[in-house]
Amino acid sequence: MSRAKRPLAFLMVFVLGYFLLLLGLALVYLLLVGIGISPDFLALVGALSGVASAAAIIAGGYIAFRQLSEVANARHLDVADRLFDELNKDENIAARRWVFLNLPEDPKEGIPALTPDGQEAVKRVLNSLDRVAFLTQAGWIPDDLIMPWMHPMIAKSWEKLEPYVLYERQRRNEPYFYDNASRLAERCHAWRLKHLEDVQVRWLKDAL
């Protein structure tokens, strides 16, 4: 059933159910009259209307909840798709590979020795982390939905780049330098501590 038709379907079911209850109430009334009991039919209808009003409120709340849930799920899928595209662009994969295999551990020695290609690779990886951090900020998408496939790339990238970011913050006197990427790495580390037995990054010579 399409999303647009669901509220109409719920309304039809509710109206049909209400009239069935009304018919049942009439039958009960006739049965009571038949055995010599004369209840107030209008009072019974009024009681039924009260129940129907409560049911309508509950049904309306349920419909609203379902629609909000569908909107949230669609947003999560959209964000997850954009994250996958961001991290798996050929140029970003190549930049991560360069950082993993070629970036010196000490930024004091590594920064002056960076070639233009190396500088571009470092900047590209940091920018991709910043973009991921932006797309996942403020709980826009649950970490449990994205971290299972995304955490290795974040953890490995940050292990290599964190010393450079910290060094540049001090050197530039810019404590906010790639702060979003840093916060993303913290969330990633927290997720790994919660879900993995061993959070240590394993490095291979042919790491991607």
CORZI-V510685 format. One record per residue. N is the residue number from 1. RES is the residue in one letter. D_FIRST is the distance of its C-alpha to the first C-alpha in whole Angstrom. Layout:
BEGIN
n-><N;N>
res-><RES;RES>
d_first-><D_FIRST;D_FIRST>
END
This chain:
BEGIN
n-><1;2;3;4;5;6;7;8;9;10;11;12;13;14;15;16;17;18;19;20;21;22;23;24;25;26;27;28;29;30;31;32;33;34;35;36;37;38;39;40;41;42;43;44;45;46;47;48;49;50;51;52;53;54;55;56;57;58;59;60;61;62;63;64;65;66;67;68;69;70;71;72;73;74;75;76;77;78;79;80;81;82;83;84;85;86;87;88;89;90;91;92;93;94;95;96;97;98;99;100;101;102;103;104;105;106;107;108;109;110;111;112;113;114;115;116;117;118;119;120;121;122;123;124;125;126;127;128;129;130;131;132;133;134;135;136;137;138;139;140;141;142;143;144;145;146;147;148;149;150;151;152;153;154;155;156;157;158;159;160;161;162;163;164;165;166;167;168;169;170;171;172;173;174;175;176;177;178;179;180;181;182;183;184;185;186;187;188;189;190;191;192;193;194;195;196;197;198;199;200;201;202;203;204;205;206;207;208>
res-><M;S;R;A;K;R;P;L;A;F;L;M;V;F;V;L;G;Y;F;L;L;L;L;G;L;A;L;V;Y;L;L;L;V;G;I;G;I;S;P;D;F;L;A;L;V;G;A;L;S;G;V;A;S;A;A;A;I;I;A;G;G;Y;I;A;F;R;Q;L;S;E;V;A;N;A;R;H;L;D;V;A;D;R;L;F;D;E;L;N;K;D;E;N;I;A;A;R;R;W;V;F;L;N;L;P;E;D;P;K;E;G;I;P;A;L;T;P;D;G;Q;E;A;V;K;R;V;L;N;S;L;D;R;V;A;F;L;T;Q;A;G;W;I;P;D;D;L;I;M;P;W;M;H;P;M;I;A;K;S;W;E;K;L;E;P;Y;V;L;Y;E;R;Q;R;R;N;E;P;Y;F;Y;D;N;A;S;R;L;A;E;R;C;H;A;W;R;L;K;H;L;E;D;V;Q;V;R;W;L;K;D;A;L>
d_first-><0;4;7;8;7;7;11;11;9;12;14;14;14;17;19;19;20;23;24;24;26;28;29;30;32;34;35;36;38;40;40;42;44;45;47;49;46;46;43;42;39;38;39;36;34;34;34;30;29;30;28;25;26;26;23;21;23;21;18;18;19;17;14;16;17;13;13;17;16;13;16;19;17;17;20;21;20;22;25;25;25;27;30;29;30;33;35;35;36;39;41;40;41;44;45;44;46;49;49;49;51;54;54;57;57;59;58;61;62;59;58;62;61;57;57;55;53;53;52;49;48;48;47;44;43;44;42;39;39;39;36;34;36;35;31;31;33;32;30;27;26;27;30;29;26;29;32;32;32;34;36;39;39;39;42;44;44;45;48;49;49;49;53;53;51;53;56;55;54;58;59;57;57;54;52;49;49;46;45;41;41;44;41;39;41;42;38;38;41;40;37;39;42;39;37;40;43;45;44;47;46;47;49;49;51;49;46;43>
END
